[in-house]
Amino acid sequence: TRSGEPLFQIYGRAAGTASASGTALFNLLSNGNVGIGVQPILPLHVKGSQEQLTISEGGARGATFDYRSSTGNLNISTNGTNARSAPQFTLDLNGKVGIGVASPSNHLHLSGTGLQRFQIDATNNNANGSGVFLRVLNSGSVVSQSTITIDNSGNLKFFTGTSSEAER
């Protein structure tokens, strides 16, 4: 066989009919590509009406990837949570990321109930300037910048302006 030709295919048949017809439900090509519901053009190519892929060890738990063709969003959920109605992670068509929110309104949008925290760990306890660095740009030029850091003694420090201190 030539590369990319079918080696193995499984077809379904409608109830009450004697023979299989239509699109193969499963394709294994000679180049190693596998297709479920589609003739594969990638190493693993899955196409279905639900636009969801769940990976699990069995039961309802696992990770579900839900691509919404109507919005262009990719939603991800774990532990049996519905990726379509209650995604834990969303990447939208415009590159916005949502954690705990289905329609992020900013580049990074976090939402949840109860106590919410944003955590940054600096594994080198002698690292100066570990923290949050914020910059405001106008036509690519820095207008203002700030850094919020915490030192080894637990002191919170704020540096602002365009000085090298704010870039620490």
BELURUR-V490874 format. One record per residue. N is the residue number from 0. RES is the residue in three letters. OMEGA is omega in degrees with one decimal (none if undefined). NEAR is the number of other ideal C-beta (glycine too) atoms within 12 Angstrom. Layout:
n:N res:RES omega:OMEGA near:NEAR
n:N res:RES omega:OMEGA near:NEAR
//
This chain:
n:0 res:THR omega:176.5 near:11
n:1 res:ARG omega:179.6 near:9
n:2 res:SER omega:177.9 near:11
n:3 res:GLY omega:176.9 near:18
n:4 res:GLU omega:179.9 near:17
n:5 res:PRO omega:171.3 near:22
n:6 res:LEU omega:-174.8 near:21
n:7 res:PHE omega:178.4 near:18
n:8 res:GLN omega:174.1 near:24
n:9 res:ILE omega:178.5 near:19
n:10 res:TYR omega:174.3 near:18
n:11 res:GLY omega:175.2 near:17
n:12 res:ARG omega:178.6 near:14
n:13 res:ALA omega:178.9 near:11
n:14 res:ALA omega:177.8 near:6
n:15 res:GLY omega:177.1 near:6
n:16 res:THR omega:-174.7 near:11
n:17 res:ALA omega:-175.2 near:8
n:18 res:SER omega:178.3 near:10
n:19 res:ALA omega:176.9 near:15
n:20 res:SER omega:176.8 near:12
n:21 res:GLY omega:-177.7 near:14
n:22 res:THR omega:177.3 near:18
n:23 res:ALA omega:177.2 near:25
n:24 res:LEU omega:-177.6 near:23
n:25 res:PHE omega:178.4 near:26
n:26 res:ASN omega:169.6 near:31
n:27 res:LEU omega:-177.1 near:25
n:28 res:LEU omega:-179.0 near:27
n:29 res:SER omega:177.2 near:17
n:30 res:ASN omega:178.2 near:20
n:31 res:GLY omega:179.3 near:18
n:32 res:ASN omega:179.4 near:25
n:33 res:VAL omega:178.4 near:27
n:34 res:GLY omega:174.3 near:30
n:35 res:ILE omega:-178.5 near:23
n:36 res:GLY omega:-176.3 near:25
n:37 res:VAL omega:171.3 near:22
n:38 res:GLN omega:-169.5 near:22
n:39 res:PRO omega:172.6 near:27
n:40 res:ILE omega:179.5 near:16
n:41 res:LEU omega:178.5 near:18
n:42 res:PRO omega:172.6 near:13
n:43 res:LEU omega:-175.8 near:20
n:44 res:HIS omega:-177.2 near:22
n:45 res:VAL omega:176.8 near:26
n:46 res:LYS omega:178.2 near:24
n:47 res:GLY omega:-177.1 near:18
n:48 res:SER omega:-178.2 near:9
n:49 res:GLN omega:178.7 near:18
n:50 res:GLU omega:-179.6 near:23
n:51 res:GLN omega:174.4 near:26
n:52 res:LEU omega:178.0 near:24
n:53 res:THR omega:176.7 near:27
n:54 res:ILE omega:-178.7 near:17
n:55 res:SER omega:175.4 near:16
n:56 res:GLU omega:-179.1 near:10
n:57 res:GLY omega:-179.0 near:9
n:58 res:GLY omega:-175.9 near:9
n:59 res:ALA omega:-177.5 near:15
n:60 res:ARG omega:179.7 near:15
n:61 res:GLY omega:178.4 near:20
n:62 res:ALA omega:178.6 near:23
n:63 res:THR omega:176.1 near:30
n:64 res:PHE omega:-175.1 near:27
n:65 res:ASP omega:176.9 near:31
n:66 res:TYR omega:-178.9 near:26
n:67 res:ARG omega:-179.7 near:24
n:68 res:SER omega:179.9 near:15
n:69 res:SER omega:-179.0 near:10
n:70 res:THR omega:-174.7 near:22
n:71 res:GLY omega:-178.7 near:17
n:72 res:ASN omega:168.4 near:29
n:73 res:LEU omega:179.4 near:29
n:74 res:ASN omega:178.3 near:36
n:75 res:ILE omega:174.6 near:32
n:76 res:SER omega:179.8 near:31
n:77 res:THR omega:174.1 near:21
n:78 res:ASN omega:177.5 near:18
n:79 res:GLY omega:176.3 near:17
n:80 res:THR omega:-178.8 near:23
n:81 res:ASN omega:-177.6 near:20
n:82 res:ALA omega:-178.4 near:32
n:83 res:ARG omega:-174.9 near:25
n:84 res:SER omega:-177.6 near:15
n:85 res:ALA omega:-178.0 near:24
n:86 res:PRO omega:174.5 near:35
n:87 res:GLN omega:180.0 near:29
n:88 res:PHE omega:178.1 near:30
n:89 res:THR omega:169.0 near:37
n:90 res:LEU omega:-175.0 near:30
n:91 res:ASP omega:-175.8 near:26
n:92 res:LEU omega:-178.1 near:16
n:93 res:ASN omega:178.5 near:17
n:94 res:GLY omega:177.4 near:15
n:95 res:LYS omega:-178.0 near:24
n:96 res:VAL omega:176.5 near:27
n:97 res:GLY omega:173.9 near:30
n:98 res:ILE omega:-176.4 near:24
n:99 res:GLY omega:-179.5 near:24
n:100 res:VAL omega:-176.0 near:26
n:101 res:ALA omega:-178.2 near:31
n:102 res:SER omega:-178.0 near:22
n:103 res:PRO omega:-179.1 near:27
n:104 res:SER omega:177.3 near:16
n:105 res:ASN omega:-179.0 near:16
n:106 res:HIS omega:173.7 near:13
n:107 res:LEU omega:-176.0 near:19
n:108 res:HIS omega:178.9 near:24
n:109 res:LEU omega:179.9 near:22
n:110 res:SER omega:177.7 near:23
n:111 res:GLY omega:178.5 near:15
n:112 res:THR omega:179.6 near:9
n:113 res:GLY omega:-178.6 near:7
n:114 res:LEU omega:178.6 near:6
n:115 res:GLN omega:179.5 near:13
n:116 res:ARG omega:173.3 near:9
n:117 res:PHE omega:-172.2 near:15
n:118 res:GLN omega:172.8 near:10
n:119 res:ILE omega:178.0 near:16
n:120 res:ASP omega:172.7 near:11
n:121 res:ALA omega:-174.2 near:17
n:122 res:THR omega:176.4 near:8
n:123 res:ASN omega:-173.8 near:10
n:124 res:ASN omega:176.3 near:13
n:125 res:ASN omega:-176.9 near:10
n:126 res:ALA omega:175.0 near:16
n:127 res:ASN omega:173.9 near:19
n:128 res:GLY omega:176.4 near:23
n:129 res:SER omega:-178.9 near:21
n:130 res:GLY omega:-177.2 near:26
n:131 res:VAL omega:179.7 near:22
n:132 res:PHE omega:-178.3 near:21
n:133 res:LEU omega:177.2 near:20
n:134 res:ARG omega:172.8 near:19
n:135 res:VAL omega:-178.6 near:17
n:136 res:LEU omega:172.4 near:12
n:137 res:ASN omega:-177.5 near:9
n:138 res:SER omega:176.8 near:7
n:139 res:GLY omega:179.6 near:8
n:140 res:SER omega:179.9 near:11
n:141 res:VAL omega:176.8 near:18
n:142 res:VAL omega:-178.8 near:16
n:143 res:SER omega:176.6 near:18
n:144 res:GLN omega:-178.7 near:24
n:145 res:SER omega:174.1 near:25
n:146 res:THR omega:174.0 near:28
n:147 res:ILE omega:-177.7 near:22
n:148 res:THR omega:172.2 near:27
n:149 res:ILE omega:-178.2 near:22
n:150 res:ASP omega:-177.1 near:18
n:151 res:ASN omega:178.5 near:14
n:152 res:SER omega:-180.0 near:9
n:153 res:GLY omega:179.6 near:9
n:154 res:ASN omega:177.5 near:11
n:155 res:LEU omega:-177.3 near:13
n:156 res:LYS omega:178.1 near:22
n:157 res:PHE omega:175.3 near:19
n:158 res:PHE omega:-177.8 near:24
n:159 res:THR omega:176.6 near:20
n:160 res:GLY omega:-179.8 near:19
n:161 res:THR omega:-178.7 near:18
n:162 res:SER omega:177.5 near:14
n:163 res:SER omega:176.9 near:12
n:164 res:GLU omega:-179.2 near:18
n:165 res:ALA omega:-179.9 near:26
n:166 res:GLU omega:-176.3 near:21
n:167 res:ARG omega:none near:23
//
